[in-house]
């Protein structure tokens, strides 16, 4: 009898293993039906649970058949309990859950959600932002902007109020990939560095990967900025209207027709913002310049969202950005950018899988003309198509894989520092596939290996890029983490390293105008390549205090750059000269290393964000080792935000930034440069030569240190649940520090960054 019973158990054991169910679904805010990230979904009285992702999606698998209760909670919202039943006929249950805001709303919701995510993700070299965290920064005219917040992130170096160039842990702007809902944005910052092209109020999340990013991202060797916008309000028409001394904005969102939780629903969101500073500055800031501040821009973004009953959805979106800056008798720069695309999220009927797809097109066109010189021009346009599959094997195991096809065309018409014209047009096509596996041993040990296969089909090169992330929780508060990765890219840019401040940056897909050898080794590839090493720790010092420390090395084993040492043309007349003295572009290598320390303190009223970054960046070409113009050794940021009043309707914010000086190439002397265009018939006795410049060693000098203090004060008036007025007052560069922006060597004219600038603004949310 017993033997028969044991035999029965042995035979039926596989069936018992298979007698398991999966519950999945989406978690939304009830008021707007916006997905809630990092909400907790737990099966009551069991160890089964999950945290919702960017889409509000959660999945809990391997639950034995039976009757259960799902408990869904998130700080600031009322807890919801939902009953469900697993049977052989119904082993996958899908739920859409709506959470209602609780009366007690805590200001540190995002920070607590961030702590929960850190327990389940490696998160090495990444900072994750939301619109609420960005709003803690002192705002220019009352409108916080992502460009302003990026400047306070660990490892990030910004060139200042003007110019809008971003450098991340040793990488140049071309080494940073910027994505907006999957679309590539080639110029994310306006010439006046206070503003990006993104509207903070529509940002759902912004993941800033400063290095060591996973295999789902490719085509860049330094960093990735992945920005996703939220869906429009599916319940009611709402919006925001704001204006200040810098510019204005209009935001509208709502349903295209009435919806309920059991039917297909739609929504839209539209944003338009622009600057009229070039006009208002003549009245408000005439002390800066009698002609006014020469900046103007406009940004438009629109998105339509369509949702099915089970949570699957499709988005269609598009954007148009432009920028113009005109310094009279110095330089004029302008660019335009536009794009459109679509993405989908599919929830298969009976699979533990999530499918995401995307396709997009974007274009960027830029031109700059310095006074008395010919204009530089560049353009790039390209498409991208991708599919991603996330398979939830179990609570501890997750597999993600995908494919991507992209192509782009570049045009470049550029004159280098010697006045040599460079005209190149190129097209590049790339195909990529990646595999990512994550093992999470009950949040104690996380291993995240991945591999990316990047095939540059137009070059006939395949790059195999292994990557690895590790995290070990020493205890509930202390976690150690590390990451490693191999990266490559084909896209390159050109700008003059001899300029004190670089404004123009052109794009080029690839070039054959390279030396055959670099440091006696044959140049076999046109790609730029890097390897990242990161080691760090996270320590929750208390209930309200977080510490994050990371050390990094980025080994840029091959870089492609404009030839700063070119003195000959690449033709038969100079065929005996070394390649590195005559090709338009050269091969270089470099290394960036440093350490970032981030300390955050938060409670219901106070937020403090303190960042110190130390970094050393070296580049090496065929003849010299030098420091690139963005090698800032020391960078410190302090952000302070405090809510005042019994009802917390006042908010005071302060931000102070210090940065050591950038390298630049000194001018040693001026001389008369004779032009022998007439050959042997040139009369040097009557000819007036051009002004020639004798340079010192490349970037052997250092600009003065940069520092600036910004403050703002906001007052909020709530007239009803759907009508809120906010007034703001801010001062940029409070103590009127002179920070260099641009220097014209010929005219010996220095242009500084913006002086002290007060601003006022108002916004109405309806």
N, C-alpha and C positions, 0 to 999 in steps of 0.2 A: 504493500500500500504506500509506504513511504517512498520506495523507489519510483513508483509510478508518479507520485506527486512531484518528486525532484525532476524526473524526466519531463513532466509537463511544464515545469518552470523553465527548464533549459530550452525547450522548444518555443515557448511563448515569450521568452525574454526579449528577443528582437522586436516583437510586437509591442511589448510594454515600452521599449525605448521609443518606438514610433508613435506611441499614444501621447503625443504632446501637441500643444497648440501655440499659436502666436497671436498676440494682440498688438495692434498698431493704430496709428491715427495722427491727427493734427490737433495742436492746442492753440486756441485763438483768444485774443481779447474780445470780450462780448461787445464793447461799445463800438469798436471800429472793425472787428474781424481781422485785425492784423495778427500774424503769427507771433507767438511768444517763444523766444529762444531761452534755452537752459531751464525750462520748467521741469519739475520732478514728477515722474509717473511711476508709481509703486503699486504692486499687487499686494493688497492688505494681508497682513499676517504671514508673509512669505519674504524670501530674500530676493525676489525678482523685481527689477526696476530698471529705469532708463531715464535719460535726460534728453529733452527735445533739441533738435538741431536748428540751423539757420532758418529753415522753413517751418519751424514749429512741429516737425515730424518726430515721432518716437516709435520704437518697435521693441517689444519684449517677447522673446521666443523661448522654446523648450519648456513650456509650462504644462504639467500633467493635466489630462482631461478633468473637467470638473467645473463647479460653480465658484466664481471669484468676484471680488470687488476691487476696482481700480481707483486709487487715490491720486489725484492730480493737484499739485500745489506750486505756488510761486510767491515769493515775498511781495507784498503789496496787493495780493489778490485773495479772494475767498477760495477755500479748498473745495474741490468738487469730488464726489464719489459716484462711480458708475459701475453697475453690475454687469457681468458678462458670463457666458457659458461656453465651454469647449466640449464638443462631441466629435465622433468620427465623421459625421456629416458636415460639421462646422468647426474646422480646426484653425481657421484664420478669422479673427474678428477685427473689423475696422471701425474706429470711433472718431467723430469730430467733437471736440470738447471746448466749451467756451467758459472763460474765467471772468468773473465780475470783480472790478476794483473794490478793494476793501476800504473802509473809512480811514484806517490807519495806513497811510502811504509813507514808506520809509525812503529817505533820500539815498541810502546806500544800496538800493536794489541792484544796480549794475555791478557794483563791487562784489557783493555776495554771489551774484550769478557768475562773475568772473572766477571767483574762488572755486565754485563748484566745477567749472569747466577745467580748471587747472588740474583737478584730481583725475580727469579722464583723458587729457591730451598732453602730449610732450611739450608743446608750446615753447620751443627753443627759438630764439631770435625773432619773436613775433609779439607785436602789441595789437590788441583788439579794441577797437573804439566803436561807440555808438553816438548818435546825435546828442544824447543826454550828457555823455562824458565830454564831448566837444563844447557843449554850452557852458561848461565850467570855466572856460578860458576868458580873460578880458577881451571884450569884443570891440571891433572898430566900427563905431557908429551904431552899436547895438546888434550887429549881425555876426555871431561867431562863425568861423570858417575853418575848414579842414586844413588849409594852408597854414593858418596860424597855429593849429594844434600840432601839426607835424614837426614844427620847429622845436617843440619841447620833448620830442621822443628820444630815447637813448640811441646814440650812434648816428643821429641825423644832423647834417650840417646844411644850413641855408645861407645863401649869399646876402640876405638882408631884405630891406624894405622894397628894393627895386631890383629887377632882374629875374627873380623867381626861379632860380636854379636850386635843385635839390640833390644832395650827395649823401649816400647811405653807406656807412662802414667801408669807405674806400672806393666805392663804385661811382662812376660818372653818371650823369642823367640818362645817357643812352643805355646804361647797364641796368636801369630800373624799368620794370614792366608795370604799367598802370592799366587796370581793368575796371570798367564800369559796366556792371551787369553782363560781363563777358566780352564787351567791346574793348579794343585797344585804344587808349587815349594817348596820343603822341605828345601833347603839350598840356599837362594838367594844371599849370599855374600861369596866372596873368603877370604882365610885366611889373605891375605894382604888387609886391610880394605878399600883401595882406590877404589876397583873394585867390582861391582856386576856381576851377570851372564848376565845382560841385555845390549844390544847394544842401546845406547842412540839414535842413528840415525834412529832406526826403531820404537821407541816408539811414538804412537799417543797420548796417555794420560796415566797418572798414578794417580789414585785416592787413597790417603792415608787417611784412616779412623782411627783416633786415639782413637775413642770411639763413642758410641751412634749410630752405623751404623744401617741401615734399615733391614727389615726382609728378603730381598733377599739374605743376607749373613748369614751363620750359621756355627756351628762347631768350633768356637773360642770365647774366653771370653774377649779379650782385643782389638784387632785391625784387620783391613783388608787392604791389599795392592792389589789393582785391576789394573793390567797393561794390556793395550791393544796395540797391534802393528798395524801399518798402513799397507795398501795394497801396493803392488808394483806399480811402474809407469806403467800405461796402454797405454802411448803414445810412449815411446822410451826407449831404453836400456841406463841405467845410473848406476852410482856407486860411490864408494869412496874407496880410498886406502890410508892407513895411517901407519906411523911407528914412534916410539919414543924409548927412552932408556929403557922403561918398557916393551913394547910389540908392536904388530902390529895388523892390522885389514883390512879385505876386505869385501866390501858390494857391491852386485850386485842386480839390479832389472830391470824389464821391462815386456813388453807383450810377451806372448807365441805365439801370432800371431796378425796381425794388426787388430785394432778395430775402430769403430766409435760410436757416441752417440746413434745410432738407432739399434744396434745389440748386441748380446751377446759378452762379452769381457772377457779376462783372463789376469792374471798377476802373476808374481812370485817375491819373495824377498828372498835373501840368505845372511846370515851374518856369518862370521868366525873371531874370535879374540882370541888372546892368549898372554901369557906372556913368555918372555925369560929372566926375571930378574935374575934368578939363574945363568945364563951364563954371561950376560953383566955386572952384578954388580961386578964381579971380576976385571973388567977393569975400569968401571966408578965409582964404589962405594967401592973400596977396603979398604977405611978408616973405613967403617962400620964393615966389617968382611973380614978376609983374605980368608975365604972359600966362600964368596959371600952371597947374601941374598937368603935364601933357599925356594923361592916361585916359583911355576909354575902352570899355569892353561890354559885351552882352553875351548872356548864356541862356539857352533854351533847352528844356528837357521835357519829354512827354512819354507816358507809359499807359498801356491798356492791359488789363489783366482779366482772364477768363478762368473760372473755377468749375470743376465738376463735383458731383455728389461725394465721391470718395476722397477728395482732396487734391486730385491731379489738377494741374493748372498750366496755362500758357500765357506768356507775356510778350507783348510787342512794344518796342520802344524806339526812340530816336532822339538825337541831340544836334545842336548847332552852336558853336562857340566862336567868338572872334575877339581879337585884341589889337590895340594900336597904341604906340607910344612915339612921340615926336619931339625930340630935343633939338630946338632950332640951332642950326649951324654946328651941330654935333653928330647926331645920328637919328634915323627913323626906322622903326621896326614894326612890322605888322604880320599877323597870321590869322588864318581861318581854319576851322575844323568842323566836320560834320560826320554823322554816321547813323546807322539804324541796324536793328537786329531783332532777334526773337529767342526766347528760351522756353523750355517745357520741363515740367516735372510730372512723371508718370508713376502711379502706384499700381503695379500689376495685381490682378484680382486675387491670386492665391500664392504669391511668392514672397519670400522674405527679402525683397529687393526694392531699391528705389532707382529709377532711371531718370537721368537729367540730360537734356540736349540743348545745344545752342548753335546759332549761326548769326554772323554779324559782318558788317562792312563799315569801314571808317576811312576818312581822308584828312590830311593835314597839309597846309601850304603856308610857307613862311618866306619873308623877304626882309632884308635889311640894307640900308644905304647910308654909309657914313658920308659926312659933308665933304664934297670934292672928290669922291671916289665912286667907282662903279658898284652897282648893287650886287649882293649875294642873294641867291634864290635856291629853295629846295622844296620838294614835295614828296609825299609818300601816301599811298592808298593801298588797302589790302582787305582780304576777307578771312574769315575763320569759321570752321564748322567742327563741332565736337560732340561726342557722346560719352557720358560717364555712367557707370553702373556701380552701385553700392549694395553689397550682399551681406546681410547680417546673419552670420553663421550661428553665433550664440552670443551670450552675454560677454564672453571673453574674446571672441574672435570676430574680426570684421575684415572684409575684402573689398577693395575698391579698384576698379580698372577702367580704362577708357582709351579713346582714340581721338586724334585731332588732325585736321588738314587745314593748312593756311598758306596764303600766298600774298605777296605785296610787290608793288612796283615803286621804284625810287627814281627821282630826278634831282641832279645836283649841278648848279652853276655857281662856282665859288672861286674866290681868289685868296690864295694863302698869304702868309706873312711876307713872302718875297714878291707878291703881286703876280705869281704864276697862276694862270687860269686853270681850273679843274672842272671839266664838263663830263659827267658820266650819267648814263641811264642804265638801270638794271632791273631785272625781275627775279624774284626768288620764290620757290615753292618748297614747303616743308611738310613732312608727314611724321606724326609722333604717336607712340603708344606707351602706356604706363601701367604698372601694377603696384598696388600698395596693400600691404597686409598689416593689421594692427592686432597685437595681443595685449590684453589688459588683465593682469592677475589681481582682480579685486582692488584695483587702484593702488596696489603696492609696487608692482613692477610693470612698466609699459615698454614694449618694444615695437617700433614702427619702421620696418624696412620697406624700401620701395626701389623701383628701377624704372628709368625712362629711356626709351629708344627714340632718338631724335634723328630723323633721316632728312638731310638737306639735299633734296633730289636734284635741284638745279646745279649743285656743286659736286654731286656724286659722293658725298661724305655721310657716313653714319656715326653718330656719337652715342656711345653706351654710357649711361649716367646712373650709377648706383648711388643711393642715398639711405641714410639711417638715422633714426631718432630714438633716444633712450631716456627713460625717467625712472628713478627709484625713490620711493617715499621712505625716508628714514623713520619718520613718525608722522603723526597727523598734521604737523605744522611745517616740517622741513622736508624738502624734495630736492634731489640732485638730478641734473639733466645734461644731455649732450647731443650733438648732431654732427653729421658728416655728409658731404655731398659733392658730386661732380656736376659741372654746369657748362653750357656752351651757348653761343649765339652767333648769328650771321650778321645781323643789323649793326651798323656802325654810324658814327657821326663825325663831323669835322667842325673844328673851331680853333681859333688861334690861341695856343698856350702862352704867347707873348703878350696878349692883352691883359691888362690889370684886372679888368672885369669882362667876362665873356657874355655877350648878348645873343649872337647868332649861333645856331647849331643846326647844321644841315644833316640830312639822312642819306645813307648809301647802303644798299643791300650787300654788295660785295665788290671787290676790286681785284683786278689782275696786276695793278700797278704797284707791285711789292718787290722787295729784293729777293733774290734767289736763296740767300743765306742770311742767317741771323746768328751772330757770335759763333761763326764757323760751322753752324748746323744748318742743314738744308731746310728751307721753309716748305713743308709739305701740305699745309692746310691754310685756308683763308679765314678760319673760324677764330673767334675769341673764346678763351677757355679759362676756367677757374675751378679751384677746389676750396671748400669751406670747412673749417673746424671750429666748433663752438662748445664751450663748457660753462655750466652755470649752476646756480642754485636759487630756489624760492624758499623764503622763510616768512611764515606768518608770525611776526613778533608779538602780536596780541590780537584782540578781537577787532581792532581798528587800525592796525599797522602792518604793512607788507614791505618786504625787502626782496629785490631781485638783482642778482649780480651775474654778469656774463662776460667771459673773455672770449676773444675770437681771433682767428687768423684767416684771411682770404688770400690764397696764393693764385694770383693772376698769371698763369704760366704763359699765356700768349694774348697780347692785345694788339689791335690795329689802330694806328694813330696817324694824324697828319704829320708829314715829315718836317720837323722844325729845323733840320740841318741841311735842307736842300739848297744847293748853290749852283747846280747845273741842270739843264733840261735833259730829259730822257730821250735823246735822239742819237743819231750816228756820229755827230760831232764830238760827243763825249762818251763814246762807247767804252773807252778804257778807264773811265772814272768808276770808283766804287758805287754799287747800287744805292747804298744808303745815303749818298750825296746827291742823287738825281731822281729817284722815284718819288711820286707825289705822296705815297703813304709808306710807312715802315712798320716793321714788327717790333714790339716792345714786350717787356714783362714787368711785373710789379708785385708788391706784397703790401697788404694792409693788416695791421694788428692793433689791438686795443682792448679796453675794458670799459664796460658801462655799468653804472650803479643807479638803480631806481628805488626810491623810497616813497611810499604812498601812505598817507594818513587820512582817515575819513570817519565822520560820524554824521548825525542827522543835520548838522549845521556846517561843519567845517570839512574842507577838502584841501589837502596839501600834497603837491606833486613835486618832488625834488630829484633832479637828474644830473649826474656828472659823467662826462665821457672823456676818455683819454684815447688818442689814436695817433699812429704814425703811418704815413703812406709814402712809399717809395716807388718810383718808376725807373726803368733802365732801358735805354736804347743802345744803339751800336757804339756810341762814343761817350756816354755819360750816365751817371746816376743822379736823379733829380727828384725834387718834391713837386707834385702837381699843384696847381693853383688852389685846390680845395683841401690841402693838407692843414687842417686846423687841429692843433695838438690838444687844446683844452677847451671844453664846452660845458657850461653850467647853466641850468634852468631851474628857476623856482616859481611854482604856480601856487597861488593862495586864493581860495574862494570861501566866502563866509556868508551865511544867510542870517539876516537880522530881522528883528520884530517878532512879536508874539506869533503871528501867522506866517512868518518867513516870507514876507512879501518884498523885502529888500535884499539885494545881493551885491556884495562888494567883492571885486576880483582884482588880483595883482599878478603881474608876471615880470620877472627880471631875468635877462639873459646876458651872459658873458661869454665871449669867444676870443681866443688868442688870434693873432694876425695871420692872414693868408700869405703864402709866398707870392712873389711877383718878380719879374725880370727888370732889373734896373737899367736905366739909360746911362751909358758911360760917356758918350759924347755925340755931338752932331757934326756933320761934314757935308761938303758940297758933292753931290753925286752926279757925275757927268754922264749924259745919255749919248751913246755913239750910234744913234739910229741912222745917221748919214754915212756910216762907215769911215773910210779913210778921208773923206771929204769934210768931216766934222771940223768946224772952226772952234777950237777950245778957247780962243781969245775973246770971242764975242758971244759964246754960248752961256746962257744962264742955267746952271745945274739945278737939280732937285735937292731937297733936303734929305740927306742920308742920316741914318741912326746907327750908332755903334752900341751894341747891347753888351751887358755884362753876362756872366754865367747864368744859364737858365734858372729862373726862380730862386736866385741866391739872396734876394731881399725879402723882408717881411713887412706887410702893411701894419698899421696901428691896430691895437686890440679893438674889438667891437663890444659895446654893451649898451643896453637900453632898458628902460622901465616903462611899462604900460599899466594903466589902472582903468577900471570902469565901475560904474554904479548903476544898478537897475532897480526899478520900482514897478511892481505888478499890481494891477487893479482888476479884480474879478467881478464883473457885473452879473454874470449868469454862468451856467455850466458851459455854454457855448459862446461866450463873449468875454475875451480877456484882452486888456490893454496893457502894454509894457512900454515904459519910458526909460531911456538910457542916456548916460553921459559918460564919455571916455576921454582919456588923454593918452596919446601915443608919444613916446620919447619924452617923458615927464621932465627930465632935467636937461633936455635939449643937447644931447650928445652929438658931436660931429663924427659920423661914420662914413667912410669913403664908399662911393658908388661906382664912379667911372673916372678915368684919367685919360685925357687926350695928349699924347706925347708931343705931337707937332706944335700944338698951341700952348702946351704946358698949362692946361686948364683942368682943375680938379672939380668934380661934381660930387657932393655929399649925398648920403641917404637923407631921408626926410627929417626935418627938424621937429620940434614940439608941435603936435597937431591935436587940438581938442576936437571932439565930434559929439553931436547929439543925434538921437534917433528915436523913432517910435514904431511900434508894431501892434497890429490888431489881429487877434486870432478869432475867427468866427465860425 
